[in-house]
Amino acid sequence: MTGSVVVHSDPEVLAQAVAARLITRLIDAQAARGVASVVLTGGRVAAAVYAAVRDSPARDAIDWSRVDVWWGDERFLPGGDPERNETQARAALLDSVPLDPARMHPMPATDGPDGADPEAGAARYAELLGRSGHPQELPHFDVLLLGVGEDGHIASVFPEAPATHDRRTVTAVRGAPKPPPIRVTLTPSAVNTAEEVWLIAAGDGKADAVGMALHGAGPVQIPAAGVRGVNRTLWLLDEAAASRLEPSYRSLLR
C-alpha cells in the first residue's frame, strides 16, 4: 500500500471533509511560506469540494490574493466550455473569492494562442510552469488534487497510454478513451513533485480501481498506483469507493 487512507461515510461528507482539509492546508502553507499553491482537478466530487470551500465561513482565513492556482489536466475545448475543468472550478469557487488573476494558471484552450494544436498548448503550459519555478524546476505545489477514474486513470493519464511514461512535465493526449478525446495533462513525473497529493474517489464504480491501486497494481496498468507525494500521499474515499480495501488499510471517520 502507498499512502494513507481516510474513509468517509458518503460523498457529501467526503466533499465537506476534503474542503475542510484544503482550507487548513492552504492556511498552513501561507503561514509557513507566505503563499500557497494548489493544483485543481475536475469531476463531480471535485466540484462539490470547491462549492464546500466557497460556502465555508473558514474560507476567509485564506489570503486568496496569495494563492497560486494550477490545473492537473484539461479538456482541450474553447475557453468557457462547460466541459472544461477550469469552467467548473470557476463556477463552484474561483469566481467567488478574491484571487489575483496573475496567479491563476488555466491550461490552454482551443481558442487560445496555439489554436487547435494541443501539443503546442502543452509546451506552452510546460514553459509557464518552468518560468514560475526555480530554474529547471517546477513551482512548489503545496497540494495537488486528483480524481480517480473507474479505469484507474488520474488527470488525463490513462492506462497503457504514452503519458504513463512521458518524462516531460506536460503532454498532449489524443484518443482519450472517454470524451473529449483531446486533452492536456500533467504527467506522473510532474504530479509527483507536489508536497502532498490527495486522491479523491466516491462511488462503487471506483472501488475496483482503488483496490488495485492500493494492493499492488503497476502504474502503467493503473496510473493511480504510481502517485507519490513528496511528503504525503492521501487517499480520501467514501465507503463505496473503499469497499474493495482490506479492513486493515482503512481509517474510518464518520
N, C-alpha and C positions, 0 to 999 in steps of 0.2 A: 504494500500500500504506500502511496505517496501523498503526503499532506494530512491535514486534519479534516475531520468530517463533523458537521453540525447538522442535525435533522430537526426540522420544524413540522408542526402538525399538518399544515395545509399551505397552499400557495399564497393566500392572503397574509398569514402570519409570517411566512418566509419573506415576502416582499417588505413588510414592516420591519422585520429584524435586520435585513440587509441594509435598508435605508438608515436605520439607527447606527449600524456599524460604519457605514460610509460617512455619515456626518462626523462621527467620532474620529475616524481615520483622517479625514481632511483637517479637522481641528488640530489633531496631534501633529500632523505634518507641518502645519503652519507654525505651531509653537516651536517646533524643532528647527525648521529651515526658513521660516518667513513666508514661504509659498507652499502650494500643494499642487499635485499633478494627478489627474485621473484619466484613464483610458476607458471609454464607454463601449458598450455592446448594444445589440438590438434584440428584439423579441418581446413577447407578451410579458414575461416576468420582469425583464429589464424596464419596460415601460411602467409597470406597477411600482417598481423600486423608485424610479425617478419621481413619479407622482407622490409617493410617500415622503420622499425628501422634501419636495415642494410644499407639502401640507404640514410638515413638522414645524412646531414652534422653534425647535433647536436649530433649524437651518440658518437662522440669523446669527448664530455663533460663528459661522464661517465667514471669512472675508472673501466674498466671491470675486472681488476685483483682483485677488492674488491666487486664483485657481486657474491652472492650465488644463484645457480640455482637449483630449485627443480621441481618436476612434480606432478600434481594433480592426474593423473591416467596414466595407460599404458596398451597397448595390450600385452598380455603375449606371445611374439613371440621371435625368435632369435634376438640377437643384430644386428643392421644394417638393419633389415627388413624394407622395405619401408612403411609398415603399422604402424610402431611404432611412437608414438608422438615424442620420442627422435630423431629419424632419420629425421623427418620433421623439427624439430626445429634446428637441426644441419645444415641441408642444407639451410634453409632460413636465419639463423642468426648466430648461435653459432660458427660455423667453421670460421666465418669471423671477429670475434672480439677476442681480447687477454684475454680470460678468464683464470683463474687459474684452471688447471684440478682438483685440490684438492677441489675446491668449486663447482664442477659440480656433481650433485647427481641424475643420472638417476635411474629409477625404474628397478627392476630385469627383466632379460631376460631368456628364456628357456635354453640358453647355458651358463648361469651363474653358480655360485657355488651351487645353490639349484636345478639345473636341471629343470625338468618339474613339480615342486611342487610349485604352486602359493601361497599356504598357508605359506610355508617356506620363499618364497620370500617376502611376505607381512610382515612377522615377522621380517625379516632382515631389511627391509626399516623402519619399526617402530623403531627398535633398533638404526638405524643410525640417525633418527630424534631425538630420546632421547639423544644420545651422543652429538649431535650438539647443543642442547638447554641447558637450566639450568636443574639441577637435577629434574627429574619427569615432565619436561615441554617440549613442542615443541620449535623449533627455532622461532625466531622472523621473521614473514613473513610480509614484507612491503606491498606487493601487490600480490594477488592471482587471476589469470585469469581463467575464466570458460566459456566454451561454454554452450549453452542451446539446448538440443535435441528437436525434434518435439514432443516427449512424455513428455518433461519437465525434462529429466534427466540432471544431472550435473556430471562432471568427469565420473566415471563408476558406479554411484549410480542411479539405475533405479527405476521407480515407483513400489511400493509394494515389493521391494526386501529386503532381510535381511540387506543390507548395510544401508538402510534408518534409522535404529535404532541401528546400531552397535556402541558400546561405545569405541571400540578400535580406534586408530588413523589411521591405515591402515588395509585393509582387502582384501582378495582374492574374486573374483567374478567368479562364474561358471554359465554357462547357460545364459549369457547376451542375451537380445532379438535382438541385432544386432551383426554381426560378427566383430572380432572373439569372440567366446563365453567365453573365459577365459581371465581375466584381473586382474589387481591390482589397487586399488584406495585408495585415502584418503577418510575417512568417513566424514559426515557432521560435526561431533564434531571437527575434525581437521581443516576442511575448515574454520570453524567459529572462529578460533583463529587468523586469519590473520588481520592485522591492517586495510587493505582495501581489499574488494572483488569486482571484476569487472565481471559482467555477460555480455557477448557479443553475440549478435544474429543478423542474417541477413536473410532476405527472408520471403516470405509469409508463408512458411511451418512452421516457428517458431511462427507465430502470435498467434495461439490459446494457446500454452504453455506459452508464455509471458503474455498474457492476464489473464490466470487462475492464474499464479504465483503471479501477482500483484493485483489481485482482490479477494484474499481470499482463494484460494485452500490450502489444507493441504500439509505438506511436505512429507508425505508418498505417496500420490497420485501424487504430482508434486514436486519432490525433490528441484527444483529451488526455490520454495516458502519458503524453510527453511533456505536459505542462509542469514547469518548476519555477516558482517564485524565488527570488534571491534569498529572501528571509522567511517567506511563508507562502505556503500553498493551502488554500482553504476551500473545501467543498461545502457549499451551502445548499441544502436539499430539503424537499418536503418528504413526507412519509412515503408517498407513492414512488418518487424517484429513488428513494433509498431502499426499496423493498427487496432488491436482489443482493444487498450487502450482508455480510456475516455480522451477527449482533455485536461482536467484539469491536467492530470498526465504527460503531455508531455512538455519538454523544447526543442524546435526545434532550432537546429543550422544548418546553411547552409554554 
